[in-house]
Amino acid sequence: MKDAILSAAIQLANLTSFKKVTRAAIAMRAGVAPGLVSYHFKDMKGLRDAMIERAVESENLKLIGQALAERHPVALKASQV
């Protein structure tokens, strides 16, 4: 379930921006209740961190670029490696 939510969040972020993705939109895309998004990712910061970590692992350059433009700490740390 957590992986489906994370995948849905990344798909939506690739369509718009990772800063504009909402719990409701993620839940709808993943086919789960919005409360499950909060259950698996306590807040949007935690979800965004997980999104960027996955983007780095999978070399999702679009999402990494968005995160770097926003100076997201996980993306900045990954860029130094």
Contacts in CASP RR format, 6 or more apart in sequence:
PFRMAT RR
TARGET T0000
AUTHOR 0000-0000-0000
METHOD contacts of the structure
MODEL  1
MKDAILSAAIQLANLTSFKKVTRAAIAMRAGVAPGLVSYHFKDMKGLRDA
MIERAVESENLKLIGQALAERHPVALKASQV
1 32 0 8 1.000
1 36 0 8 1.000
1 40 0 8 1.000
2 40 0 8 1.000
2 41 0 8 1.000
4 30 0 8 1.000
4 31 0 8 1.000
4 32 0 8 1.000
5 26 0 8 1.000
5 27 0 8 1.000
5 30 0 8 1.000
5 32 0 8 1.000
5 36 0 8 1.000
5 37 0 8 1.000
5 40 0 8 1.000
5 41 0 8 1.000
6 41 0 8 1.000
6 47 0 8 1.000
6 50 0 8 1.000
6 51 0 8 1.000
6 54 0 8 1.000
7 30 0 8 1.000
8 26 0 8 1.000
8 27 0 8 1.000
8 29 0 8 1.000
8 30 0 8 1.000
8 31 0 8 1.000
9 18 0 8 1.000
9 21 0 8 1.000
9 26 0 8 1.000
9 29 0 8 1.000
9 47 0 8 1.000
9 51 0 8 1.000
10 51 0 8 1.000
10 54 0 8 1.000
10 55 0 8 1.000
10 60 0 8 1.000
10 63 0 8 1.000
11 29 0 8 1.000
12 21 0 8 1.000
12 25 0 8 1.000
12 26 0 8 1.000
12 29 0 8 1.000
13 21 0 8 1.000
13 51 0 8 1.000
13 63 0 8 1.000
13 66 0 8 1.000
14 60 0 8 1.000
14 62 0 8 1.000
14 63 0 8 1.000
17 66 0 8 1.000
18 48 0 8 1.000
18 51 0 8 1.000
18 52 0 8 1.000
18 63 0 8 1.000
18 66 0 8 1.000
18 67 0 8 1.000
18 70 0 8 1.000
19 48 0 8 1.000
19 66 0 8 1.000
19 70 0 8 1.000
23 34 0 8 1.000
23 35 0 8 1.000
23 37 0 8 1.000
23 38 0 8 1.000
23 44 0 8 1.000
24 34 0 8 1.000
26 37 0 8 1.000
26 47 0 8 1.000
27 33 0 8 1.000
27 34 0 8 1.000
27 35 0 8 1.000
27 36 0 8 1.000
27 37 0 8 1.000
30 36 0 8 1.000
30 37 0 8 1.000
37 47 0 8 1.000
41 47 0 8 1.000
41 50 0 8 1.000
48 67 0 8 1.000
48 72 0 8 1.000
48 74 0 8 1.000
49 74 0 8 1.000
51 63 0 8 1.000
52 63 0 8 1.000
52 64 0 8 1.000
52 67 0 8 1.000
52 72 0 8 1.000
52 74 0 8 1.000
52 75 0 8 1.000
52 78 0 8 1.000
53 74 0 8 1.000
54 60 0 8 1.000
55 63 0 8 1.000
55 64 0 8 1.000
55 67 0 8 1.000
55 75 0 8 1.000
56 64 0 8 1.000
56 74 0 8 1.000
56 75 0 8 1.000
56 78 0 8 1.000
64 75 0 8 1.000
64 78 0 8 1.000
65 75 0 8 1.000
67 74 0 8 1.000
67 75 0 8 1.000
68 75 0 8 1.000
68 76 0 8 1.000
68 79 0 8 1.000
END
